[in-house]
Amino acid sequence: MASAAFGDLLRFHRLRVRLTQEELAERTGVSVRAIREVESGRARRPQRRTARLLAGGLGLAGDRETEFLGFTGAVQGGDTSPHAGMCALPPVVLEVTGRDSELHELEAQAEQAAAGPGARTVLVHGLPGVGKTALVVAAGHRLGHRFEGGCHFLDLRGMGPDPLTPAAAAHRLLAAFGVDERAVPDDEEDRLALYRSLVRDRPRLLVLDNAATEAQVRPLLAGGPGSVVLVTSRGTLAGLAVRHRLAVGVLSTEASVRLLAAVAVAGRVLAEPAAAARVARLCGGIPLALVIAGNRLTSRGRWTIEHLCGQLEGQRRRLSVLAAGDLRVRTAFELSYRHLPAEVARVFRGLALVAGRETSVELAAAVSGLPPEAAEAALEELADAGLIGIAETRGRYTHHDLIQLFAREQLECDGDPVVAARVGPARGAVPDLVLERETVPGCPVDALPAAMTRRR
């Protein structure tokens, strides 16, 4: 509400000059009760004469005084803010499938926030295309009515070429809260301070989507009792102090088939259940891939699901088939890959040469030519980036089939001479060889081509 937004601004300036409500009342002649009512949002904005008294008591002058006084009449027409639609939750285009336990977990976090003394921050992380944004948006629509201060969504553009800075993100959220542009401080620290003041005022649900680093999101993690902040990221953001972490995994085959049926015509899926299950497995349970597969079926009404299976079964074509309009699985992986340091990218490309769905430090060192310590650090960085997982066996890592296919493409494109030298003489192309996991321990690196390879 406009009155609440002015109250937030008044409290921000009062705290900035370290005055209590009683001290400000003594300076201005405005009653403590009136100041308290305005700051809480329960009272209407003060008359201009009262606002001038408050501005004088706060020591505001020049542009700050103009902004403060201007804000008392910034919004007309009752409680309707011209910024009410900013940072609104995106619509739910497709119901999330197979995420009941995750939704219940987020609901439980909201309940604990309502009962606890402070805000709760939940980090939702997982590999590219696994449906993190869809999950938190669905949760926001379910839970938004619980929060007096509303529900706000902001894409931090962490994987894009121009990620939002914390100050830019705070600027957008302040506008969504109803703060007039003229009242937003130019100084970035003051702007973040105003943002933190407002989010502590009443319970809010903040959805900060697509975070890249801890530094990008840490200044935005504020809120009062009952507030919840949902942060999504491909990475684990291990340096971020959060109350709860929710890892979003791939869907089961059953849930994948249900998602495919929701996107495509359900009758077609029911008519070819075996083929639908194969499509689900070939998509690896990644919702983005399944949505694309379903879109291809709906846009090609004469295709059978069996025909789509035939296209997906070719490993060298699969990522190209998983493209529909501007939705592309390959693009989702590329966004993460191009952020990798050179040595980490080399280890990632080497995953193309590893048989099965697990790798080890020894294998990573073998295919990349890096010392084991450097290879292990690279694997940990890949895990933090959400491109590989941590296996149940200590010291081993898992990799998804589609991501391994993407790694193979990058190896072929990059023609990495260090990796190629480990498996064969052909430079610039991946030989039809894979490393045998069981022969790694004790095998000298120089003997790898002869001792550790077999035909696929």
C-alpha positions as CSV (number, residue, x, y, z in Angstrom):
1,M,0.0,0.0,0.0
2,A,1.2,3.6,-0.6
3,S,0.9,4.5,3.1
4,A,2.9,1.5,4.0
5,A,5.6,2.3,1.5
6,F,5.9,5.9,2.9
7,G,6.1,4.4,6.4
8,D,9.0,2.2,5.2
9,L,10.7,5.2,3.8
10,L,10.3,7.2,7.0
11,R,11.6,4.3,9.1
12,F,14.6,3.9,6.8
13,H,15.6,7.6,7.2
14,R,15.0,7.5,11.0
15,L,17.2,4.4,11.4
16,R,19.8,5.9,9.1
17,V,20.3,8.8,11.5
18,R,20.0,6.5,14.5
19,L,16.9,8.1,16.1
20,T,14.3,6.4,18.1
21,Q,10.6,7.2,17.5
22,E,10.6,9.1,20.7
23,E,13.7,11.2,19.8
24,L,12.2,12.0,16.4
25,A,8.9,13.0,18.0
26,E,10.8,15.3,20.4
27,R,12.6,16.9,17.5
28,T,9.6,17.5,15.3
29,G,6.6,17.9,17.6
30,V,4.8,15.0,15.9
31,S,3.4,12.5,18.4
32,V,5.1,9.2,18.9
33,R,1.8,7.5,18.2
34,A,1.5,9.2,14.9
35,I,5.0,8.2,13.9
36,R,4.4,4.7,15.0
37,E,1.1,4.5,13.0
38,V,2.7,5.9,9.8
39,E,5.7,3.5,10.0
40,S,3.5,0.5,10.6
41,G,1.4,1.4,7.5
42,R,-1.7,1.6,9.6
43,A,-2.1,5.3,9.2
44,R,-2.6,7.4,6.0
45,R,0.4,9.3,4.7
46,P,0.9,12.5,6.7
47,Q,-0.1,15.9,5.4
48,R,2.6,17.9,3.7
49,R,3.1,20.1,6.7
50,T,3.7,17.1,8.9
51,A,6.0,15.6,6.3
52,R,8.1,18.8,6.3
53,L,8.4,18.6,10.1
54,L,9.6,15.0,9.8
55,A,12.0,15.8,7.0
56,G,13.5,18.6,9.1
57,G,13.8,16.3,12.1
58,L,15.6,13.7,10.0
59,G,18.0,16.3,8.7
60,L,16.9,15.8,5.1
61,A,18.0,18.5,2.6
62,G,18.3,19.0,-1.1
63,D,17.4,16.1,-3.3
64,R,16.7,13.8,-0.3
65,E,14.2,16.3,1.1
66,T,12.5,16.7,-2.3
67,E,12.3,12.9,-2.8
68,F,10.9,12.5,0.7
69,L,8.2,15.2,0.3
70,G,7.4,14.2,-3.2
71,F,6.7,10.6,-2.1
72,T,3.9,11.8,0.2
73,G,1.8,12.4,-3.0
74,A,3.5,10.0,-5.3
75,V,0.6,7.6,-5.6
76,Q,-3.0,8.6,-6.2
77,G,-6.2,6.7,-6.2
78,G,-6.2,4.9,-2.8
79,D,-4.0,1.8,-2.3
80,T,-3.4,0.8,-5.9
81,S,0.3,1.1,-6.8
82,P,1.3,1.6,-10.4
83,H,4.1,-0.9,-9.7
84,A,1.8,-3.7,-8.5
85,G,2.5,-5.9,-11.5
86,M,6.3,-5.6,-11.2
87,C,8.1,-8.7,-10.1
88,A,4.9,-10.6,-10.1
89,L,5.1,-14.4,-10.2
90,P,5.1,-15.8,-13.7
91,P,1.9,-17.8,-14.5
92,V,2.0,-21.6,-14.2
93,V,1.9,-22.7,-17.8
94,L,2.2,-26.4,-17.1
95,E,1.5,-28.1,-13.7
96,V,4.7,-29.4,-12.2
97,T,4.8,-33.2,-12.3
98,G,6.5,-35.6,-9.9
99,R,7.4,-32.9,-7.4
100,D,4.9,-33.5,-4.6
101,S,7.6,-34.2,-2.0
102,E,9.6,-31.1,-3.0
103,L,6.4,-28.9,-2.8
104,H,5.6,-30.3,0.6
105,E,9.1,-29.6,1.7
106,L,8.8,-25.9,0.6
107,E,5.4,-25.7,2.3
108,A,6.9,-27.0,5.5
109,Q,9.6,-24.3,5.3
110,A,6.9,-21.7,5.0
111,E,5.2,-23.1,8.1
112,Q,8.4,-23.1,10.1
113,A,9.0,-19.5,9.0
114,A,5.6,-18.5,10.3
115,A,6.3,-20.0,13.7
116,G,10.0,-18.9,13.9
117,P,11.7,-15.7,15.0
118,G,13.2,-14.8,11.6
119,A,13.1,-15.2,7.8
120,R,14.0,-18.6,6.2
121,T,16.1,-18.9,3.1
122,V,15.8,-22.0,1.0
123,L,18.3,-22.8,-1.8
124,V,16.8,-24.8,-4.6
125,H,19.6,-26.3,-6.8
126,G,20.0,-28.8,-9.5
127,L,21.4,-29.5,-13.0
128,P,20.3,-27.4,-16.0
129,G,16.8,-28.1,-17.2
130,V,15.7,-30.0,-14.1
131,G,12.8,-27.7,-13.4
132,K,13.9,-25.5,-10.5
133,T,12.1,-22.4,-11.7
134,A,8.9,-24.2,-12.4
135,L,9.0,-25.7,-8.9
136,V,9.5,-22.4,-7.0
137,V,6.9,-20.7,-9.2
138,A,4.4,-23.4,-8.4
139,A,5.3,-23.1,-4.7
140,G,4.8,-19.4,-4.9
141,H,1.3,-19.7,-6.3
142,R,0.4,-22.2,-3.6
143,L,1.9,-20.2,-0.7
144,G,1.7,-16.6,-1.7
145,H,-1.6,-16.0,0.1
146,R,0.1,-16.6,3.4
147,F,2.4,-13.5,3.2
148,E,0.9,-10.1,4.2
149,G,3.7,-8.3,2.3
150,G,3.0,-10.2,-1.0
151,C,5.0,-12.5,-3.2
152,H,7.7,-11.2,-5.5
153,F,9.7,-12.9,-8.3
154,L,13.0,-11.7,-9.8
155,D,15.2,-13.3,-12.4
156,L,18.8,-12.5,-11.4
157,R,20.0,-13.6,-14.9
158,G,22.9,-15.5,-13.4
159,M,23.7,-17.5,-16.5
160,G,23.3,-14.6,-18.9
161,P,25.9,-12.2,-20.2
162,D,24.7,-9.4,-18.0
163,P,23.7,-10.7,-14.5
164,L,21.9,-8.3,-12.2
165,T,24.0,-6.8,-9.5
166,P,22.6,-6.8,-6.0
167,A,22.0,-3.1,-6.2
168,A,20.1,-3.4,-9.5
169,A,18.1,-6.2,-8.1
170,A,17.2,-4.2,-5.0
171,H,16.2,-1.3,-7.3
172,R,13.7,-3.5,-9.1
173,L,12.3,-5.0,-5.9
174,L,11.9,-1.5,-4.4
175,A,9.8,-0.5,-7.4
176,A,7.7,-3.6,-6.9
177,F,7.2,-2.7,-3.3
178,G,5.7,0.6,-4.4
179,V,8.7,2.9,-3.7
180,D,8.6,5.9,-6.0
181,E,11.6,6.2,-8.3
182,R,12.5,9.5,-6.8
183,A,12.8,8.0,-3.4
184,V,15.2,5.3,-4.4
185,P,18.7,6.3,-3.2
186,D,21.4,6.7,-5.8
187,D,24.1,5.3,-3.5
188,E,24.1,1.5,-3.8
189,E,24.7,0.9,0.0
190,D,21.8,3.2,0.9
191,R,19.6,1.5,-1.7
192,L,20.3,-1.9,-0.2
193,A,19.7,-0.6,3.3
194,L,16.3,0.7,2.2
195,Y,15.5,-2.6,0.6
196,R,16.5,-4.5,3.8
197,S,14.4,-2.1,5.8
198,L,11.3,-2.8,3.7
199,V,11.6,-6.5,3.5
200,R,11.8,-6.8,7.3
201,D,8.6,-4.8,7.8
202,R,6.0,-7.6,7.1
203,P,6.1,-11.2,6.0
204,R,7.0,-11.6,2.3
205,L,7.8,-14.4,-0.1
206,L,10.7,-13.5,-2.3
207,V,11.7,-15.8,-5.2
208,L,15.2,-15.0,-6.5
209,D,15.6,-17.1,-9.6
210,N,18.7,-18.1,-11.5
211,A,21.5,-16.9,-9.1
212,A,25.1,-17.3,-10.3
213,T,27.2,-16.7,-7.2
214,E,26.9,-16.2,-3.5
215,A,28.0,-12.5,-3.9
216,Q,25.1,-11.8,-6.2
217,V,22.4,-13.0,-3.8
218,R,23.9,-12.6,-0.3
219,P,23.0,-8.8,0.0
220,L,19.3,-9.7,-0.9
221,L,18.8,-12.3,1.8
222,A,16.9,-10.3,4.3
223,G,13.4,-10.5,5.8
224,G,11.4,-10.3,9.0
225,P,9.6,-12.9,10.9
226,G,7.5,-15.1,8.7
227,S,9.3,-14.3,5.5
228,V,10.6,-16.9,3.1
229,V,13.3,-16.4,0.4
230,L,13.5,-19.0,-2.3
231,V,16.8,-18.9,-4.3
232,T,17.3,-21.1,-7.4
233,S,20.7,-21.8,-8.8
234,R,22.4,-24.5,-10.9
235,G,25.2,-24.4,-8.4
236,T,25.2,-25.4,-4.8
237,L,26.4,-21.9,-3.7
238,A,28.3,-23.6,-0.9
239,G,29.4,-20.3,0.6
240,L,25.9,-19.1,1.2
241,A,24.5,-19.4,4.8
242,V,21.0,-20.7,4.2
243,R,18.5,-22.5,6.5
244,H,17.7,-25.2,4.1
245,R,19.0,-26.7,0.8
246,L,16.7,-28.6,-1.6
247,A,18.4,-30.6,-4.3
248,V,16.1,-31.2,-7.3
249,G,16.8,-34.4,-9.1
250,V,15.6,-35.9,-12.3
251,L,12.1,-37.4,-12.6
252,S,11.4,-41.1,-12.4
253,T,10.3,-42.9,-15.5
254,E,6.7,-42.9,-14.3
255,A,6.7,-39.2,-13.6
256,S,8.5,-38.5,-16.9
257,V,5.7,-40.3,-18.8
258,R,3.1,-38.3,-17.0
259,L,4.8,-35.1,-17.9
260,L,5.1,-36.2,-21.5
261,A,1.4,-37.0,-21.5
262,A,0.6,-33.5,-20.1
263,V,2.5,-31.8,-22.9
264,A,1.6,-34.1,-25.7
265,V,-1.9,-35.5,-26.3
266,A,-2.5,-38.0,-23.5
267,G,-4.2,-40.4,-25.8
268,R,-1.1,-40.8,-27.9
269,V,0.9,-41.7,-24.8
270,L,-1.7,-44.2,-23.7
271,A,-1.6,-45.8,-27.2
272,E,2.2,-46.3,-27.1
273,P,3.1,-46.8,-23.4
274,A,6.3,-48.7,-24.2
275,A,7.6,-46.1,-26.6
276,A,6.6,-43.3,-24.2
277,A,8.7,-45.0,-21.4
278,R,11.7,-45.2,-23.8
279,V,11.4,-41.5,-24.6
280,A,11.3,-40.8,-20.9
281,R,14.5,-42.8,-20.4
282,L,16.2,-41.3,-23.4
283,C,15.4,-37.8,-22.0
284,G,17.0,-38.9,-18.8
285,G,14.1,-37.6,-16.6
286,I,15.0,-34.0,-17.3
287,P,11.8,-32.0,-17.5
288,L,13.1,-29.5,-20.1
289,A,14.0,-32.4,-22.5
290,L,10.6,-34.0,-21.9
291,V,8.7,-30.8,-22.6
292,I,10.7,-30.4,-25.8
293,A,9.9,-34.0,-26.8
294,G,6.2,-33.4,-26.1
295,N,6.2,-30.2,-28.1
296,R,7.8,-32.0,-31.0
297,L,5.0,-34.6,-30.9
298,T,2.3,-32.0,-30.8
299,S,3.8,-30.0,-33.6
300,R,4.1,-33.1,-35.8
301,G,0.7,-34.8,-35.5
302,R,1.5,-37.6,-37.9
303,W,4.6,-38.8,-35.9
304,T,4.3,-41.8,-33.7
305,I,6.1,-41.9,-30.4
306,E,8.1,-44.8,-31.8
307,H,9.3,-42.6,-34.6
308,L,10.5,-40.0,-32.0
309,C,12.3,-42.9,-30.2
310,G,14.2,-43.7,-33.3
311,Q,15.4,-40.2,-33.6
312,L,16.5,-39.9,-30.0
313,E,18.3,-43.2,-29.9
314,G,21.1,-41.9,-32.1
315,Q,23.6,-40.5,-29.6
316,R,25.1,-38.1,-32.1
317,R,21.6,-36.7,-33.0
318,R,19.9,-36.7,-29.6
319,L,20.7,-33.2,-28.5
320,S,19.8,-31.8,-31.9
321,V,16.5,-33.6,-31.8
322,L,15.8,-32.2,-28.3
323,A,15.1,-28.7,-29.7
324,A,11.7,-27.0,-30.3
325,G,11.7,-23.4,-31.3
326,D,13.8,-21.5,-28.7
327,L,13.8,-24.4,-26.3
328,R,17.0,-26.3,-26.6
329,V,18.6,-28.7,-24.2
330,R,22.0,-28.0,-25.7
331,T,21.7,-24.3,-25.0
332,A,20.8,-25.0,-21.3
333,F,24.1,-26.9,-21.0
334,E,26.1,-24.4,-22.9
335,L,25.2,-21.6,-20.5
336,S,26.9,-23.5,-17.6
337,Y,29.8,-24.8,-19.7
338,R,31.0,-21.4,-20.9
339,H,31.4,-20.2,-17.3
340,L,33.9,-23.0,-16.5
341,P,37.6,-22.2,-16.1
342,A,39.9,-23.8,-18.7
343,E,41.2,-26.7,-16.5
344,V,37.6,-27.5,-15.3
345,A,36.3,-27.4,-18.8
346,R,39.1,-29.9,-19.9
347,V,38.0,-32.3,-17.2
348,F,34.4,-31.9,-18.2
349,R,35.2,-32.7,-21.9
350,G,37.1,-35.8,-20.7
351,L,33.8,-37.2,-19.3
352,A,32.9,-38.0,-22.9
353,L,35.5,-40.8,-22.7
354,V,34.3,-42.4,-19.5
355,A,32.2,-45.6,-19.6
356,G,29.1,-45.7,-17.5
357,R,27.6,-43.0,-15.4
358,E,30.3,-42.6,-12.7
359,T,33.8,-41.4,-12.7
360,S,36.6,-41.0,-10.2
361,V,39.5,-38.7,-9.5
362,E,41.9,-41.2,-11.1
363,L,39.9,-41.3,-14.3
364,A,39.5,-37.5,-14.4
365,A,43.3,-37.1,-14.0
366,A,43.8,-39.7,-16.7
367,V,41.6,-38.2,-19.4
368,S,42.6,-34.6,-18.7
369,G,46.4,-34.9,-18.1
370,L,46.0,-33.0,-14.8
371,P,47.6,-34.1,-11.5
372,P,45.1,-35.9,-9.3
373,E,44.8,-33.0,-6.9
374,A,43.9,-30.6,-9.7
375,A,41.5,-33.2,-11.2
376,E,39.7,-33.6,-7.9
377,A,39.4,-29.8,-7.5
378,A,37.9,-29.6,-11.0
379,L,35.4,-32.4,-10.3
380,E,34.4,-30.5,-7.1
381,E,33.9,-27.4,-9.1
382,L,31.8,-29.3,-11.7
383,A,29.7,-30.6,-8.8
384,D,29.3,-27.1,-7.4
385,A,28.2,-25.9,-10.9
386,G,25.5,-28.6,-11.1
387,L,27.0,-30.4,-14.1
388,I,27.9,-33.6,-12.2
389,G,26.6,-35.2,-9.1
390,I,28.2,-36.8,-6.0
391,A,28.0,-40.6,-6.0
392,E,27.1,-42.7,-3.0
393,T,30.6,-44.3,-3.1
394,R,33.2,-42.0,-1.6
395,G,35.5,-40.3,-4.1
396,R,33.2,-41.0,-7.1
397,Y,31.0,-38.7,-9.1
398,T,28.0,-39.2,-11.4
399,H,27.2,-37.7,-14.7
400,H,24.0,-37.6,-16.7
401,D,23.7,-39.2,-20.1
402,L,22.7,-36.0,-21.9
403,I,25.4,-34.0,-20.2
404,Q,27.9,-36.6,-21.3
405,L,26.7,-36.3,-24.9
406,F,27.2,-32.6,-24.6
407,A,30.7,-33.1,-23.3
408,R,31.4,-35.3,-26.3
409,E,30.3,-32.6,-28.6
410,Q,32.6,-30.1,-26.9
411,L,35.5,-32.5,-27.1
412,E,34.9,-32.9,-30.9
413,C,34.5,-29.1,-31.4
414,D,37.5,-28.1,-29.3
415,G,39.8,-30.9,-30.5
416,D,41.6,-30.9,-27.1
417,P,45.1,-32.2,-27.9
418,V,45.8,-33.1,-24.2
419,V,42.7,-35.3,-23.9
420,A,43.1,-36.7,-27.4
421,A,46.6,-37.8,-26.7
422,R,45.4,-39.9,-23.8
423,V,43.1,-42.1,-26.0
424,G,44.5,-42.1,-29.5
425,P,46.3,-40.3,-32.3
426,A,43.2,-38.7,-33.9
427,R,43.2,-35.1,-33.0
428,G,40.0,-33.1,-33.3
429,A,37.6,-36.1,-33.1
430,V,36.6,-38.4,-30.4
431,P,37.8,-42.0,-31.1
432,D,35.4,-44.9,-30.7
433,L,37.1,-45.8,-27.4
434,V,36.1,-45.3,-23.8
435,L,38.1,-45.6,-20.6
436,E,37.5,-48.8,-18.6
437,R,36.8,-47.8,-15.0
438,E,38.0,-51.0,-13.4
439,T,41.6,-50.8,-14.7
440,V,42.4,-47.3,-13.3
441,P,44.0,-48.1,-9.9
442,G,47.8,-48.5,-10.3
443,C,47.8,-48.0,-14.1
444,P,50.5,-45.6,-15.3
445,V,49.1,-42.6,-17.2
446,D,51.6,-43.2,-20.1
447,A,50.2,-46.7,-20.6
448,L,46.5,-45.6,-20.8
449,P,45.9,-46.1,-24.5
450,A,47.0,-49.7,-24.4
451,A,46.0,-50.8,-20.9
452,M,42.8,-48.9,-20.2
453,T,40.7,-48.7,-23.4
454,R,38.2,-51.0,-25.1
455,R,35.9,-50.6,-28.0
456,R,32.4,-49.3,-27.3
